[in-house]
Amino acid sequence: MRCPRCGTHNPEGKIVCRKCGARLRPSRVASSLVTRETEAELARRLRYDLVRVAVTFGVVAVVGVLLGVFVIR
Ligand SMILES: [Zn+2]
């Protein structure tokens, strides 16, 4: 595989040029970047869901305690 920047021939499978360090597979790098962004988005969404579940449980617990107090009175 030839380096797009300096033209040096690199062994097949190499990601960066052995001479100048330029990336030889930009599309693969871009796709892995997209995958990483998607994973970060999923982690963020999962964290948001956990917070929402925790808040929901907290509200239910508070309402339950208040209802219990009113029922006892
Ligand atoms: Zn190069």
N, CA, C, O and the ligand as a Tripos MOL2 file, in Angstrom:
@<TRIPOS>MOLECULE
protein
  293   291    74     0     0
PROTEIN
NO_CHARGES

@<TRIPOS>ATOM
      1 N           0.8510   -1.2050    0.0000 N.3       1 MET1
      2 CA          0.0000    0.0000    0.0000 C.3       1 MET1
      3 C           0.8830    1.2500    0.0000 C.2       1 MET1
      4 O           1.7850    1.3880    0.8260 O.2       1 MET1
      5 N           0.6040    2.1670   -0.9530 N.am      2 ARG2
      6 CA          1.4150    3.3780   -1.0710 C.3       2 ARG2
      7 C           0.8640    4.4760   -0.1700 C.2       2 ARG2
      8 O          -0.3470    4.6510   -0.0370 O.2       2 ARG2
      9 N           1.7940    5.2160    0.4480 N.am      3 CYS3
     10 CA          1.3920    6.3360    1.3030 C.3       3 CYS3
     11 C           0.8350    7.4660    0.4280 C.2       3 CYS3
     12 O           1.4740    7.8550   -0.5490 O.2       3 CYS3
     13 N          -0.3420    7.9950    0.7620 N.am      4 PRO4
     14 CA         -0.9330    9.0720   -0.0460 C.3       4 PRO4
     15 C          -0.1570   10.3910    0.0840 C.2       4 PRO4
     16 O          -0.3100   11.2790   -0.7550 O.2       4 PRO4
     17 N           0.6610   10.5250    1.1150 N.am      5 ARG5
     18 CA          1.3800   11.7830    1.3180 C.3       5 ARG5
     19 C           2.7670   11.7720    0.6720 C.2       5 ARG5
     20 O           3.1050   12.6700   -0.1000 O.2       5 ARG5
     21 N           3.5840   10.7280    0.9980 N.am      6 CYS6
     22 CA          4.9680   10.7240    0.5280 C.3       6 CYS6
     23 C           5.2240    9.6510   -0.5290 C.2       6 CYS6
     24 O           6.2810    9.6540   -1.1600 O.2       6 CYS6
     25 N           4.2690    8.7290   -0.7340 N.am      7 GLY7
     26 CA          4.4360    7.7270   -1.7880 C.3       7 GLY7
     27 C           5.2630    6.5310   -1.3730 C.2       7 GLY7
     28 O           5.5380    5.6670   -2.2050 O.2       7 GLY7
     29 N           5.6700    6.4470   -0.1160 N.am      8 THR8
     30 CA          6.4570    5.2950    0.3350 C.3       8 THR8
     31 C           5.5970    4.0440    0.3520 C.2       8 THR8
     32 O           4.4400    4.0830    0.7700 O.2       8 THR8
     33 N           6.1650    2.9330   -0.1050 N.am      9 HIS9
     34 CA          5.4260    1.6710   -0.0910 C.3       9 HIS9
     35 C           5.4550    1.0860    1.3170 C.2       9 HIS9
     36 O           6.5270    0.9240    1.9000 O.2       9 HIS9
     37 N           4.2990    0.7740    1.8580 N.am     10 ASN10
     38 CA          4.2030    0.1950    3.2010 C.3      10 ASN10
     39 C           3.6220   -1.2060    3.1150 C.2      10 ASN10
     40 O           2.8380   -1.4950    2.2110 O.2      10 ASN10
     41 N           3.9940   -2.0840    4.0440 N.am     11 PRO11
     42 CA          3.4230   -3.4330    4.0630 C.3      11 PRO11
     43 C           1.9070   -3.3860    4.2200 C.2      11 PRO11
     44 O           1.3840   -2.4830    4.8740 O.2      11 PRO11
     45 N           1.2040   -4.3340    3.6360 N.am     12 GLU12
     46 CA         -0.2480   -4.3970    3.7160 C.3      12 GLU12
     47 C          -0.6740   -4.5740    5.1730 C.2      12 GLU12
     48 O          -0.0730   -5.3520    5.9130 O.2      12 GLU12
     49 N          -1.7110   -3.8510    5.5740 N.am     13 GLY13
     50 CA         -2.2030   -3.9640    6.9330 C.3      13 GLY13
     51 C          -1.7030   -2.8710    7.8540 C.2      13 GLY13
     52 O          -2.2110   -2.7160    8.9640 O.2      13 GLY13
     53 N          -0.7110   -2.1090    7.4090 N.am     14 LYS14
     54 CA         -0.2030   -1.0270    8.2550 C.3      14 LYS14
     55 C          -1.2000    0.1190    8.2610 C.2      14 LYS14
     56 O          -1.8380    0.4040    7.2480 O.2      14 LYS14
     57 N          -1.3290    0.7740    9.4100 N.am     15 ILE15
     58 CA         -2.3070    1.8510    9.5490 C.3      15 ILE15
     59 C          -1.6650    3.1950    9.2480 C.2      15 ILE15
     60 O          -2.3030    4.0680    8.6590 O.2      15 ILE15
     61 N          -0.3820    3.3740    9.6520 N.am     16 VAL16
     62 CA          0.3110    4.6390    9.4080 C.3      16 VAL16
     63 C           1.5610    4.3560    8.5820 C.2      16 VAL16
     64 O           2.1150    3.2570    8.6300 O.2      16 VAL16
     65 N           2.0000    5.3650    7.8210 N.am     17 CYS17
     66 CA          3.1930    5.2440    6.9870 C.3      17 CYS17
     67 C           4.4220    5.0930    7.8660 C.2      17 CYS17
     68 O           4.5770    5.7960    8.8640 O.2      17 CYS17
     69 N           5.3100    4.1510    7.4760 N.am     18 ARG18
     70 CA          6.5070    3.9140    8.2860 C.3      18 ARG18
     71 C           7.5200    5.0410    8.1370 C.2      18 ARG18
     72 O           8.4420    5.1620    8.9430 O.2      18 ARG18
     73 N           7.3490    5.8750    7.0930 N.am     19 LYS19
     74 CA          8.3190    6.9460    6.8610 C.3      19 LYS19
     75 C           7.8370    8.2690    7.4350 C.2      19 LYS19
     76 O           8.5460    8.8920    8.2260 O.2      19 LYS19
     77 N           6.6370    8.7090    7.0500 N.am     20 CYS20
     78 CA          6.1740   10.0470    7.4480 C.3      20 CYS20
     79 C           5.0820    9.9920    8.5090 C.2      20 CYS20
     80 O           4.7520   11.0250    9.0920 O.2      20 CYS20
     81 N           4.5080    8.8090    8.7800 N.am     21 GLY21
     82 CA          3.5050    8.6960    9.8330 C.3      21 GLY21
     83 C           2.1040    9.0800    9.4060 C.2      21 GLY21
     84 O           1.2090    9.1670   10.2470 O.2      21 GLY21
     85 N           1.8880    9.3150    8.1090 N.am     22 ALA22
     86 CA          0.5420    9.6600    7.6310 C.3      22 ALA22
     87 C          -0.3610    8.4350    7.7320 C.2      22 ALA22
     88 O           0.0910    7.2970    7.6070 O.2      22 ALA22
     89 N          -1.6470    8.6940    7.9600 N.am     23 ARG23
     90 CA         -2.5880    7.5840    8.0500 C.3      23 ARG23
     91 C          -2.8490    7.0190    6.6660 C.2      23 ARG23
     92 O          -3.1080    7.7610    5.7180 O.2      23 ARG23
     93 N          -2.7780    5.6670    6.5550 N.am     24 LEU24
     94 CA         -2.9680    5.0100    5.2730 C.3      24 LEU24
     95 C          -4.4100    4.5800    5.0670 C.2      24 LEU24
     96 O          -4.8150    4.3350    3.9310 O.2      24 LEU24
     97 N          -5.1780    4.4850    6.1090 N.am     25 ARG25
     98 CA         -6.5710    4.0440    5.9800 C.3      25 ARG25
     99 C          -7.4910    5.0450    6.6650 C.2      25 ARG25
    100 O          -8.0010    4.7740    7.7520 O.2      25 ARG25
    101 N          -7.7100    6.2040    6.0370 N.am     26 PRO26
    102 CA         -8.5330    7.2410    6.6570 C.3      26 PRO26
    103 C          -9.9870    6.8090    6.8380 C.2      26 PRO26
    104 O         -10.6310    7.2000    7.8120 O.2      26 PRO26
    105 N         -10.5130    5.9990    5.8990 N.am     27 SER27
    106 CA        -11.9170    5.6020    6.0060 C.3      27 SER27
    107 C         -12.1240    4.7140    7.2250 C.2      27 SER27
    108 O         -13.1260    4.8280    7.9300 O.2      27 SER27
    109 N         -11.1440    3.8100    7.4650 N.am     28 ARG28
    110 CA        -11.2530    2.9090    8.6130 C.3      28 ARG28
    111 C         -11.1730    3.7050    9.9170 C.2      28 ARG28
    112 O         -11.9140    3.4380   10.8630 O.2      28 ARG28
    113 N         -10.2710    4.6800    9.9560 N.am     29 VAL29
    114 CA        -10.1350    5.5130   11.1430 C.3      29 VAL29
    115 C         -11.4240    6.2750   11.3960 C.2      29 VAL29
    116 O         -11.8860    6.3920   12.5310 O.2      29 VAL29
    117 N         -12.0070    6.8020   10.2910 N.am     30 ALA30
    118 CA        -13.2410    7.5800   10.4370 C.3      30 ALA30
    119 C         -14.3580    6.6890   10.9720 C.2      30 ALA30
    120 O         -15.1230    7.1120   11.8380 O.2      30 ALA30
    121 N         -14.4600    5.4510   10.4610 N.am     31 SER31
    122 CA        -15.5400    4.5790   10.9030 C.3      31 SER31
    123 C         -15.3540    4.2130   12.3740 C.2      31 SER31
    124 O         -16.3300    4.1380   13.1200 O.2      31 SER31
    125 N         -14.0950    3.9830   12.7990 N.am     32 SER32
    126 CA        -13.8660    3.6460   14.1970 C.3      32 SER32
    127 C         -14.2070    4.8470   15.0840 C.2      32 SER32
    128 O         -14.6910    4.6930   16.2050 O.2      32 SER32
    129 N         -13.9390    6.0550   14.5520 N.am     33 LEU33
    130 CA        -14.2800    7.2700   15.2980 C.3      33 LEU33
    131 C         -15.7840    7.3580   15.4790 C.2      33 LEU33
    132 O         -16.2750    7.6880   16.5590 O.2      33 LEU33
    133 N         -16.5230    7.0540   14.3930 N.am     34 VAL34
    134 CA        -17.9850    7.0880   14.4670 C.3      34 VAL34
    135 C         -18.4700    6.0790   15.4870 C.2      34 VAL34
    136 O         -19.3790    6.3660   16.2670 O.2      34 VAL34
    137 N         -17.8570    4.8760   15.4860 N.am     35 THR35
    138 CA        -18.2600    3.8470   16.4270 C.3      35 THR35
    139 C         -18.0310    4.3240   17.8590 C.2      35 THR35
    140 O         -18.8560    4.1100   18.7470 O.2      35 THR35
    141 N         -16.8700    4.9870   18.0600 N.am     36 ARG36
    142 CA        -16.5730    5.4620   19.4070 C.3      36 ARG36
    143 C         -17.5920    6.5230   19.8310 C.2      36 ARG36
    144 O         -18.0400    6.5370   20.9780 O.2      36 ARG36
    145 N         -17.9590    7.4170   18.8940 N.am     37 GLU37
    146 CA        -18.9500    8.4460   19.2210 C.3      37 GLU37
    147 C         -20.2930    7.8120   19.5440 C.2      37 GLU37
    148 O         -21.0030    8.2550   20.4470 O.2      37 GLU37
    149 N         -20.6360    6.7540   18.7840 N.am     38 THR38
    150 CA        -21.9040    6.0840   19.0430 C.3      38 THR38
    151 C         -21.8870    5.4330   20.4230 C.2      38 THR38
    152 O         -22.8810    5.4760   21.1480 O.2      38 THR38
    153 N         -20.7480    4.8250   20.7870 N.am     39 GLU39
    154 CA        -20.6540    4.2000   22.1070 C.3      39 GLU39
    155 C         -20.7720    5.2480   23.2060 C.2      39 GLU39
    156 O         -21.4190    5.0180   24.2280 O.2      39 GLU39
    157 N         -20.1380    6.4090   22.9890 N.am     40 ALA40
    158 CA        -20.2360    7.4810   23.9770 C.3      40 ALA40
    159 C         -21.6740    7.9570   24.1000 C.2      40 ALA40
    160 O         -22.1620    8.2330   25.1960 O.2      40 ALA40
    161 N         -22.3520    8.0500   22.9440 N.am     41 GLU41
    162 CA        -23.7580    8.4820   22.9540 C.3      41 GLU41
    163 C         -24.6080    7.4740   23.7140 C.2      41 GLU41
    164 O         -25.4760    7.8500   24.5020 O.2      41 GLU41
    165 N         -24.3520    6.1820   23.4720 N.am     42 LEU42
    166 CA        -25.1120    5.1350   24.1560 C.3      42 LEU42
    167 C         -24.8610    5.1960   25.6580 C.2      42 LEU42
    168 O         -25.7950    5.0740   26.4510 O.2      42 LEU42
    169 N         -23.5840    5.3880   26.0550 N.am     43 ALA43
    170 CA        -23.2530    5.4600   27.4730 C.3      43 ALA43
    171 C         -23.9480    6.6590   28.1090 C.2      43 ALA43
    172 O         -24.4590    6.5810   29.2260 O.2      43 ALA43
    173 N         -23.9550    7.7840   27.3660 N.am     44 ARG44
    174 CA        -24.6020    8.9830   27.8930 C.3      44 ARG44
    175 C         -26.1030    8.7420   28.0680 C.2      44 ARG44
    176 O         -26.6930    9.1410   29.0720 O.2      44 ARG44
    177 N         -26.7150    8.0770   27.0660 N.am     45 ARG45
    178 CA        -28.1510    7.8170   27.1320 C.3      45 ARG45
    179 C         -28.4680    6.8570   28.2750 C.2      45 ARG45
    180 O         -29.4670    7.0170   28.9750 O.2      45 ARG45
    181 N         -27.5900    5.8400   28.4580 N.am     46 LEU46
    182 CA        -27.8040    4.8730   29.5300 C.3      46 LEU46
    183 C         -27.7340    5.5710   30.8840 C.2      46 LEU46
    184 O         -28.5420    5.3010   31.7720 O.2      46 LEU46
    185 N         -26.7440    6.4880   31.0400 N.am     47 ARG47
    186 CA        -26.6030    7.2310   32.2900 C.3      47 ARG47
    187 C         -27.8420    8.0870   32.5200 C.2      47 ARG47
    188 O         -28.3280    8.1840   33.6470 O.2      47 ARG47
    189 N         -28.3560    8.7110   31.4560 N.am     48 TYR48
    190 CA        -29.5530    9.5480   31.5680 C.3      48 TYR48
    191 C         -30.7290    8.7010   32.0180 C.2      48 TYR48
    192 O         -31.5040    9.1120   32.8820 O.2      48 TYR48
    193 N         -30.8650    7.5060   31.4250 N.am     49 ASP49
    194 CA        -31.9610    6.6220   31.8040 C.3      49 ASP49
    195 C         -31.8440    6.2190   33.2710 C.2      49 ASP49
    196 O         -32.8480    6.1700   33.9820 O.2      49 ASP49
    197 N         -30.6140    5.9280   33.7310 N.am     50 LEU50
    198 CA        -30.4190    5.5300   35.1330 C.3      50 LEU50
    199 C         -30.8220    6.6660   36.0620 C.2      50 LEU50
    200 O         -31.4550    6.4370   37.0930 O.2      50 LEU50
    201 N         -30.4490    7.9060   35.6920 N.am     51 VAL51
    202 CA        -30.8180    9.0580   36.5150 C.3      51 VAL51
    203 C         -32.3300    9.2070   36.5560 C.2      51 VAL51
    204 O         -32.9140    9.4760   37.6060 O.2      51 VAL51
    205 N         -32.9620    9.0270   35.3870 N.am     52 ARG52
    206 CA        -34.4130    9.1750   35.3150 C.3      52 ARG52
    207 C         -35.1010    8.1090   36.1630 C.2      52 ARG52
    208 O         -36.0760    8.3960   36.8570 O.2      52 ARG52
    209 N         -34.5920    6.8770   36.1050 N.am     53 VAL53
    210 CA        -35.1700    5.7910   36.9030 C.3      53 VAL53
    211 C         -34.9970    6.1040   38.3930 C.2      53 VAL53
    212 O         -35.9160    5.8950   39.1850 O.2      53 VAL53
    213 N         -33.8090    6.6070   38.7700 N.am     54 ALA54
    214 CA        -33.5440    6.9230   40.1680 C.3      54 ALA54
    215 C         -34.4820    8.0210   40.6440 C.2      54 ALA54
    216 O         -35.0310    7.9390   41.7430 O.2      54 ALA54
    217 N         -34.6700    9.0630   39.8100 N.am     55 VAL55
    218 CA        -35.5710   10.1660   40.1800 C.3      55 VAL55
    219 C         -36.9930    9.6490   40.3200 C.2      55 VAL55
    220 O         -37.7070   10.0260   41.2490 O.2      55 VAL55
    221 N         -37.4100    8.7750   39.3840 N.am     56 THR56
    222 CA        -38.7670    8.2280   39.4340 C.3      56 THR56
    223 C         -38.9690    7.4340   40.7250 C.2      56 THR56
    224 O         -39.9920    7.5720   41.3960 O.2      56 THR56
    225 N         -37.9840    6.6060   41.0610 N.am     57 PHE57
    226 CA        -38.0950    5.8190   42.2880 C.3      57 PHE57
    227 C         -38.1300    6.7360   43.5090 C.2      57 PHE57
    228 O         -38.8680    6.4760   44.4590 O.2      57 PHE57
    229 N         -37.3310    7.8140   43.4870 N.am     58 GLY58
    230 CA        -37.3140    8.7530   44.5950 C.3      58 GLY58
    231 C         -38.6640    9.4160   44.7820 C.2      58 GLY58
    232 O         -39.1610    9.5290   45.9030 O.2      58 GLY58
    233 N         -39.2720    9.8650   43.6540 N.am     59 VAL59
    234 CA        -40.5870   10.5080   43.7230 C.3      59 VAL59
    235 C         -41.6150    9.5210   44.2470 C.2      59 VAL59
    236 O         -42.4330    9.8700   45.0990 O.2      59 VAL59
    237 N         -41.5810    8.2950   43.7480 N.am     60 VAL60
    238 CA        -42.5410    7.2710   44.1860 C.3      60 VAL60
    239 C         -42.3690    7.0060   45.6800 C.2      60 VAL60
    240 O         -43.3480    6.8500   46.4110 O.2      60 VAL60
    241 N         -41.1000    6.9560   46.1280 N.am     61 ALA61
    242 CA        -40.8450    6.6990   47.5450 C.3      61 ALA61
    243 C         -41.3910    7.8380   48.3980 C.2      61 ALA61
    244 O         -42.0270    7.5950   49.4240 O.2      61 ALA61
    245 N         -41.1430    9.0990   47.9750 N.am     62 VAL62
    246 CA        -41.6210   10.2550   48.7410 C.3      62 VAL62
    247 C         -43.1480   10.2620   48.7770 C.2      62 VAL62
    248 O         -43.7440   10.4660   49.8340 O.2      62 VAL62
    249 N         -43.7830   10.0390   47.6220 N.am     63 VAL63
    250 CA        -45.2480   10.0110   47.5570 C.3      63 VAL63
    251 C         -45.7780    8.8850   48.4360 C.2      63 VAL63
    252 O         -46.7770    9.0540   49.1340 O.2      63 VAL63
    253 N         -45.1130    7.7440   48.4020 N.am     64 GLY64
    254 CA        -45.5400    6.6170   49.2160 C.3      64 GLY64
    255 C         -45.4590    6.9370   50.6980 C.2      64 GLY64
    256 O         -46.3690    6.6070   51.4590 O.2      64 GLY64
    257 N         -44.3660    7.5820   51.1150 N.am     65 VAL65
    258 CA        -44.2010    7.9510   52.5250 C.3      65 VAL65
    259 C         -45.2770    8.9570   52.9230 C.2      65 VAL65
    260 O         -45.8820    8.8340   53.9880 O.2      65 VAL65
    261 N         -45.5180    9.9620   52.0570 N.am     66 LEU66
    262 CA        -46.5270   10.9830   52.3640 C.3      66 LEU66
    263 C         -47.9090   10.3430   52.4670 C.2      66 LEU66
    264 O         -48.6710   10.6490   53.3830 O.2      66 LEU66
    265 N         -48.2300    9.4570   51.5290 N.am     67 LEU67
    266 CA        -49.5130    8.7620   51.5620 C.3      67 LEU67
    267 C         -49.6140    7.9280   52.8340 C.2      67 LEU67
    268 O         -50.6690    7.8730   53.4660 O.2      67 LEU67
    269 N         -48.5060    7.2760   53.2050 N.am     68 GLY68
    270 CA        -48.5010    6.4680   54.4240 C.3      68 GLY68
    271 C         -48.7750    7.3330   55.6430 C.2      68 GLY68
    272 O         -49.5370    6.9510   56.5310 O.2      68 GLY68
    273 N         -48.1430    8.5110   55.6780 N.am     69 VAL69
    274 CA        -48.3660    9.4250   56.8100 C.3      69 VAL69
    275 C         -49.8160    9.8400   56.8680 C.2      69 VAL69
    276 O         -50.4100    9.8600   57.9460 O.2      69 VAL69
    277 N         -50.4100   10.1780   55.7110 N.am     70 PHE70
    278 CA        -51.7940   10.6230   55.6920 C.3      70 PHE70
    279 C         -52.7400    9.4930   56.0790 C.2      70 PHE70
    280 O         -53.7370    9.7050   56.7690 O.2      70 PHE70
    281 N         -52.4010    8.2660   55.6120 N.am     71 VAL71
    282 CA        -53.2640    7.1270   55.9240 C.3      71 VAL71
    283 C         -53.2020    6.8470   57.4210 C.2      71 VAL71
    284 O         -54.2270    6.5460   58.0320 O.2      71 VAL71
    285 N         -52.0150    6.9400   58.0210 N.am     72 ILE72
    286 CA        -51.8520    6.6760   59.4560 C.3      72 ILE72
    287 C         -52.6250    7.7150   60.2680 C.2      72 ILE72
    288 O         -53.2640    7.3830   61.2660 O.2      72 ILE72
    289 N         -52.5590    8.9900   59.8280 N.am     73 ARG73
    290 CA        -53.3480   10.0130   60.5060 C.3      73 ARG73
    291 C         -54.8130    9.7810   60.2110 C.2      73 ARG73
    292 O         -55.6650   10.5320   60.6850 O.2      73 ARG73
    293 ZN          4.3240    8.5670    4.0540 Zn       74 ZN74
@<TRIPOS>BOND
     1     1     2 1
     2     2     3 1
     3     3     4 2
     4     3     5 am
     5     5     6 1
     6     6     7 1
     7     7     8 2
     8     7     9 am
     9     9    10 1
    10    10    11 1
    11    11    12 2
    12    11    13 am
    13    13    14 1
    14    14    15 1
    15    15    16 2
    16    15    17 am
    17    17    18 1
    18    18    19 1
    19    19    20 2
    20    19    21 am
    21    21    22 1
    22    22    23 1
    23    23    24 2
    24    23    25 am
    25    25    26 1
    26    26    27 1
    27    27    28 2
    28    27    29 am
    29    29    30 1
    30    30    31 1
    31    31    32 2
    32    31    33 am
    33    33    34 1
    34    34    35 1
    35    35    36 2
    36    35    37 am
    37    37    38 1
    38    38    39 1
    39    39    40 2
    40    39    41 am
    41    41    42 1
    42    42    43 1
    43    43    44 2
    44    43    45 am
    45    45    46 1
    46    46    47 1
    47    47    48 2
    48    47    49 am
    49    49    50 1
    50    50    51 1
    51    51    52 2
    52    51    53 am
    53    53    54 1
    54    54    55 1
    55    55    56 2
    56    55    57 am
    57    57    58 1
    58    58    59 1
    59    59    60 2
    60    59    61 am
    61    61    62 1
    62    62    63 1
    63    63    64 2
    64    63    65 am
    65    65    66 1
    66    66    67 1
    67    67    68 2
    68    67    69 am
    69    69    70 1
    70    70    71 1
    71    71    72 2
    72    71    73 am
    73    73    74 1
    74    74    75 1
    75    75    76 2
    76    75    77 am
    77    77    78 1
    78    78    79 1
    79    79    80 2
    80    79    81 am
    81    81    82 1
    82    82    83 1
    83    83    84 2
    84    83    85 am
    85    85    86 1
    86    86    87 1
    87    87    88 2
    88    87    89 am
    89    89    90 1
    90    90    91 1
    91    91    92 2
    92    91    93 am
    93    93    94 1
    94    94    95 1
    95    95    96 2
    96    95    97 am
    97    97    98 1
    98    98    99 1
    99    99   100 2
   100    99   101 am
   101   101   102 1
   102   102   103 1
   103   103   104 2
   104   103   105 am
   105   105   106 1
   106   106   107 1
   107   107   108 2
   108   107   109 am
   109   109   110 1
   110   110   111 1
   111   111   112 2
   112   111   113 am
   113   113   114 1
   114   114   115 1
   115   115   116 2
   116   115   117 am
   117   117   118 1
   118   118   119 1
   119   119   120 2
   120   119   121 am
   121   121   122 1
   122   122   123 1
   123   123   124 2
   124   123   125 am
   125   125   126 1
   126   126   127 1
   127   127   128 2
   128   127   129 am
   129   129   130 1
   130   130   131 1
   131   131   132 2
   132   131   133 am
   133   133   134 1
   134   134   135 1
   135   135   136 2
   136   135   137 am
   137   137   138 1
   138   138   139 1
   139   139   140 2
   140   139   141 am
   141   141   142 1
   142   142   143 1
   143   143   144 2
   144   143   145 am
   145   145   146 1
   146   146   147 1
   147   147   148 2
   148   147   149 am
   149   149   150 1
   150   150   151 1
   151   151   152 2
   152   151   153 am
   153   153   154 1
   154   154   155 1
   155   155   156 2
   156   155   157 am
   157   157   158 1
   158   158   159 1
   159   159   160 2
   160   159   161 am
   161   161   162 1
   162   162   163 1
   163   163   164 2
   164   163   165 am
   165   165   166 1
   166   166   167 1
   167   167   168 2
   168   167   169 am
   169   169   170 1
   170   170   171 1
   171   171   172 2
   172   171   173 am
   173   173   174 1
   174   174   175 1
   175   175   176 2
   176   175   177 am
   177   177   178 1
   178   178   179 1
   179   179   180 2
   180   179   181 am
   181   181   182 1
   182   182   183 1
   183   183   184 2
   184   183   185 am
   185   185   186 1
   186   186   187 1
   187   187   188 2
   188   187   189 am
   189   189   190 1
   190   190   191 1
   191   191   192 2
   192   191   193 am
   193   193   194 1
   194   194   195 1
   195   195   196 2
   196   195   197 am
   197   197   198 1
   198   198   199 1
   199   199   200 2
   200   199   201 am
   201   201   202 1
   202   202   203 1
   203   203   204 2
   204   203   205 am
   205   205   206 1
   206   206   207 1
   207   207   208 2
   208   207   209 am
   209   209   210 1
   210   210   211 1
   211   211   212 2
   212   211   213 am
   213   213   214 1
   214   214   215 1
   215   215   216 2
   216   215   217 am
   217   217   218 1
   218   218   219 1
   219   219   220 2
   220   219   221 am
   221   221   222 1
   222   222   223 1
   223   223   224 2
   224   223   225 am
   225   225   226 1
   226   226   227 1
   227   227   228 2
   228   227   229 am
   229   229   230 1
   230   230   231 1
   231   231   232 2
   232   231   233 am
   233   233   234 1
   234   234   235 1
   235   235   236 2
   236   235   237 am
   237   237   238 1
   238   238   239 1
   239   239   240 2
   240   239   241 am
   241   241   242 1
   242   242   243 1
   243   243   244 2
   244   243   245 am
   245   245   246 1
   246   246   247 1
   247   247   248 2
   248   247   249 am
   249   249   250 1
   250   250   251 1
   251   251   252 2
   252   251   253 am
   253   253   254 1
   254   254   255 1
   255   255   256 2
   256   255   257 am
   257   257   258 1
   258   258   259 1
   259   259   260 2
   260   259   261 am
   261   261   262 1
   262   262   263 1
   263   263   264 2
   264   263   265 am
   265   265   266 1
   266   266   267 1
   267   267   268 2
   268   267   269 am
   269   269   270 1
   270   270   271 1
   271   271   272 2
   272   271   273 am
   273   273   274 1
   274   274   275 1
   275   275   276 2
   276   275   277 am
   277   277   278 1
   278   278   279 1
   279   279   280 2
   280   279   281 am
   281   281   282 1
   282   282   283 1
   283   283   284 2
   284   283   285 am
   285   285   286 1
   286   286   287 1
   287   287   288 2
   288   287   289 am
   289   289   290 1
   290   290   291 1
   291   291   292 2
@<TRIPOS>SUBSTRUCTURE
     1 MET1         2 RESIDUE 1 A MET
     2 ARG2         6 RESIDUE 1 A ARG
     3 CYS3        10 RESIDUE 1 A CYS
     4 PRO4        14 RESIDUE 1 A PRO
     5 ARG5        18 RESIDUE 1 A ARG
     6 CYS6        22 RESIDUE 1 A CYS
     7 GLY7        26 RESIDUE 1 A GLY
     8 THR8        30 RESIDUE 1 A THR
     9 HIS9        34 RESIDUE 1 A HIS
    10 ASN10       38 RESIDUE 1 A ASN
    11 PRO11       42 RESIDUE 1 A PRO
    12 GLU12       46 RESIDUE 1 A GLU
    13 GLY13       50 RESIDUE 1 A GLY
    14 LYS14       54 RESIDUE 1 A LYS
    15 ILE15       58 RESIDUE 1 A ILE
    16 VAL16       62 RESIDUE 1 A VAL
    17 CYS17       66 RESIDUE 1 A CYS
    18 ARG18       70 RESIDUE 1 A ARG
    19 LYS19       74 RESIDUE 1 A LYS
    20 CYS20       78 RESIDUE 1 A CYS
    21 GLY21       82 RESIDUE 1 A GLY
    22 ALA22       86 RESIDUE 1 A ALA
    23 ARG23       90 RESIDUE 1 A ARG
    24 LEU24       94 RESIDUE 1 A LEU
    25 ARG25       98 RESIDUE 1 A ARG
    26 PRO26      102 RESIDUE 1 A PRO
    27 SER27      106 RESIDUE 1 A SER
    28 ARG28      110 RESIDUE 1 A ARG
    29 VAL29      114 RESIDUE 1 A VAL
    30 ALA30      118 RESIDUE 1 A ALA
    31 SER31      122 RESIDUE 1 A SER
    32 SER32      126 RESIDUE 1 A SER
    33 LEU33      130 RESIDUE 1 A LEU
    34 VAL34      134 RESIDUE 1 A VAL
    35 THR35      138 RESIDUE 1 A THR
    36 ARG36      142 RESIDUE 1 A ARG
    37 GLU37      146 RESIDUE 1 A GLU
    38 THR38      150 RESIDUE 1 A THR
    39 GLU39      154 RESIDUE 1 A GLU
    40 ALA40      158 RESIDUE 1 A ALA
    41 GLU41      162 RESIDUE 1 A GLU
    42 LEU42      166 RESIDUE 1 A LEU
    43 ALA43      170 RESIDUE 1 A ALA
    44 ARG44      174 RESIDUE 1 A ARG
    45 ARG45      178 RESIDUE 1 A ARG
    46 LEU46      182 RESIDUE 1 A LEU
    47 ARG47      186 RESIDUE 1 A ARG
    48 TYR48      190 RESIDUE 1 A TYR
    49 ASP49      194 RESIDUE 1 A ASP
    50 LEU50      198 RESIDUE 1 A LEU
    51 VAL51      202 RESIDUE 1 A VAL
    52 ARG52      206 RESIDUE 1 A ARG
    53 VAL53      210 RESIDUE 1 A VAL
    54 ALA54      214 RESIDUE 1 A ALA
    55 VAL55      218 RESIDUE 1 A VAL
    56 THR56      222 RESIDUE 1 A THR
    57 PHE57      226 RESIDUE 1 A PHE
    58 GLY58      230 RESIDUE 1 A GLY
    59 VAL59      234 RESIDUE 1 A VAL
    60 VAL60      238 RESIDUE 1 A VAL
    61 ALA61      242 RESIDUE 1 A ALA
    62 VAL62      246 RESIDUE 1 A VAL
    63 VAL63      250 RESIDUE 1 A VAL
    64 GLY64      254 RESIDUE 1 A GLY
    65 VAL65      258 RESIDUE 1 A VAL
    66 LEU66      262 RESIDUE 1 A LEU
    67 LEU67      266 RESIDUE 1 A LEU
    68 GLY68      270 RESIDUE 1 A GLY
    69 VAL69      274 RESIDUE 1 A VAL
    70 PHE70      278 RESIDUE 1 A PHE
    71 VAL71      282 RESIDUE 1 A VAL
    72 ILE72      286 RESIDUE 1 A ILE
    73 ARG73      290 RESIDUE 1 A ARG
    74 ZN74       293 GROUP 0 **** ****
